[in-house]
Amino acid sequence: MKKEPAVLVLLGFAMIAVFMVLIMTKKLTPVLGFMVEDGWRKGCERCIEQLKFGGDGHTLVIFARDEQVILAFGLEKPAFRILVNTLASLGAIGYTTDLDASMTLATGGIGGGVFSDNITVRHVMNLKRLAWGVREWPETTPMPPEAAVTAQEIEEIVRRVVHDLQKG
């Protein structure tokens, strides 16, 4: 009979701000950080706090069964990878979730980045494309003379706009 390995988790209750900061930050160690809140709505608020603290746009994990709660987390949270009922470290890089396999996880516009997905080789490859036109330009219609604006009218419009801006 094969004996299952024992899992030991050391838990500490932290009320001091310094320890809260340690729990809330990303840890590249086998340290488990978790928080307990009174109800899922309070959990949502705490989750947003934590993302704002240093993970905007990055990754969020929720362990839940209620589809409405999961959907609320998915729609409301400022994260581009929202993982459900899986490990953050392995799910975010695609191992347990089928996201694109990557060790570089982008934060998108929320976190100040450009991309929001897992960065893969397709993001850094230079592809040359040779493209033929597939449709003709539409015929243009000349502007009727009565719609034309003179240089003096443009100058007057610019002066008014600058004057209004300076007034505040």
C-alpha positions in Angstrom: 0.0 0.0 0.0 1.4 3.4 -1.1 1.5 6.0 1.6 0.4 9.5 0.6 3.0 12.2 1.5 1.9 14.5 4.3 1.4 18.2 3.6 2.3 20.6 6.4 1.2 24.2 6.2 2.2 26.8 8.8 -0.4 29.5 9.2 0.1 32.8 11.0 -2.6 35.4 11.6 -1.3 38.8 10.6 -3.0 42.1 11.8 0.1 44.3 11.5 0.5 46.3 8.3 4.1 45.1 7.6 2.9 41.4 7.7 -0.1 42.3 5.5 2.3 43.8 2.9 4.3 40.5 2.9 1.2 38.5 2.4 -0.1 40.8 -0.3 3.0 40.8 -2.5 4.1 38.3 -5.1 6.3 35.6 -3.5 8.5 33.5 -5.6 8.7 30.9 -2.8 6.5 28.1 -1.6 4.9 30.5 0.9 1.1 30.5 0.9 -0.5 33.9 1.4 -4.2 34.1 1.9 -6.8 36.3 3.5 -10.2 35.6 4.9 -13.1 38.0 4.5 -16.7 38.0 5.6 -18.5 37.0 2.4 -17.6 37.1 -1.2 -18.4 40.8 -1.8 -15.8 41.7 0.9 -13.5 39.3 -0.7 -14.0 41.1 -4.0 -13.1 44.4 -2.4 -9.9 42.9 -0.8 -9.0 41.3 -4.1 -9.1 44.7 -5.9 -7.1 46.3 -3.0 -4.4 43.6 -3.5 -4.3 44.0 -7.3 -4.0 47.8 -6.9 -1.2 47.2 -4.4 1.1 45.7 -7.0 -0.6 43.4 -9.5 -2.9 45.5 -11.7 -3.6 43.6 -14.8 -1.6 40.5 -13.8 -3.3 37.4 -12.4 -6.0 36.5 -10.0 -7.1 33.1 -8.7 -10.5 32.3 -7.2 -11.6 29.1 -5.7 -15.4 28.9 -5.8 -18.3 26.8 -6.9 -20.9 29.6 -7.4 -20.9 30.5 -11.1 -22.4 34.0 -10.3 -19.5 34.7 -7.9 -16.9 33.5 -10.4 -18.5 35.6 -13.2 -18.5 38.7 -10.9 -14.8 38.2 -10.2 -14.1 37.6 -13.9 -15.9 40.8 -15.0 -15.0 43.2 -12.2 -11.4 42.6 -11.4 -8.5 44.5 -13.0 -6.6 41.4 -14.1 -6.2 39.8 -17.5 -5.7 36.2 -16.2 -8.4 35.1 -13.9 -7.9 31.5 -12.9 -10.7 29.4 -11.5 -10.1 26.5 -9.0 -6.4 26.0 -10.0 -3.0 26.9 -8.8 -1.8 30.4 -9.6 1.8 29.5 -10.3 1.0 26.7 -12.8 -2.3 28.0 -14.1 -0.9 31.5 -15.1 1.9 30.0 -17.2 -0.6 27.7 -18.9 0.2 24.3 -17.4 -3.2 23.7 -15.7 -5.3 26.0 -17.8 -4.3 25.7 -21.5 -3.4 29.4 -21.6 -0.4 30.0 -23.9 2.7 28.4 -22.2 4.9 31.3 -21.0 7.0 32.5 -18.2 6.4 36.1 -19.1 3.0 37.3 -18.1 1.9 40.6 -19.4 -0.2 43.1 -17.5 -1.8 45.0 -20.4 -2.9 48.6 -20.3 -4.2 48.3 -16.7 -0.7 47.4 -15.4 1.1 49.8 -17.8 2.0 47.2 -20.4 1.2 46.8 -24.1 0.1 43.1 -24.2 -2.3 41.5 -21.8 -1.7 37.8 -22.7 1.1 35.4 -21.9 4.1 36.5 -24.0 5.2 33.8 -26.4 7.5 33.6 -29.3 4.8 35.0 -31.6 5.1 38.3 -29.7 8.8 38.7 -30.5 9.0 37.3 -34.0 9.5 39.7 -36.8 7.3 38.7 -39.7 7.6 40.2 -43.1 4.4 40.4 -45.1 3.9 41.0 -48.8 0.3 42.1 -49.4 -1.6 42.8 -52.6 -4.5 45.2 -52.8 -7.8 43.3 -52.7 -10.2 46.2 -53.4 -10.2 49.5 -55.2 -10.3 52.9 -53.5 -13.8 54.4 -53.6 -14.3 57.3 -55.9 -13.9 60.6 -54.1 -16.3 63.5 -54.4 -14.8 66.9 -54.5 -15.7 69.3 -51.7 -18.3 71.8 -52.8 -16.9 75.4 -52.9 -19.4 76.6 -50.3 -18.0 74.1 -47.7 -14.4 75.3 -48.1 -12.8 77.2 -45.2 -10.3 80.0 -45.9 -6.9 80.4 -44.2 -8.2 83.5 -42.4 -11.3 81.6 -41.0 -9.0 78.8 -39.7 -6.7 81.4 -38.1 -9.7 83.0 -36.4 -11.0 79.6 -35.1 -7.6 78.8 -33.7 -7.4 82.2 -31.9 -10.8 81.7 -30.3 -9.9 78.2 -29.1 -6.6 79.4 -27.7 -8.4 82.3 -26.0 -11.0 80.0 -24.5 -8.3 77.6 -23.2 -6.4 80.5 -21.6 -9.6 81.6 -19.8 -9.8 78.2 -18.2 
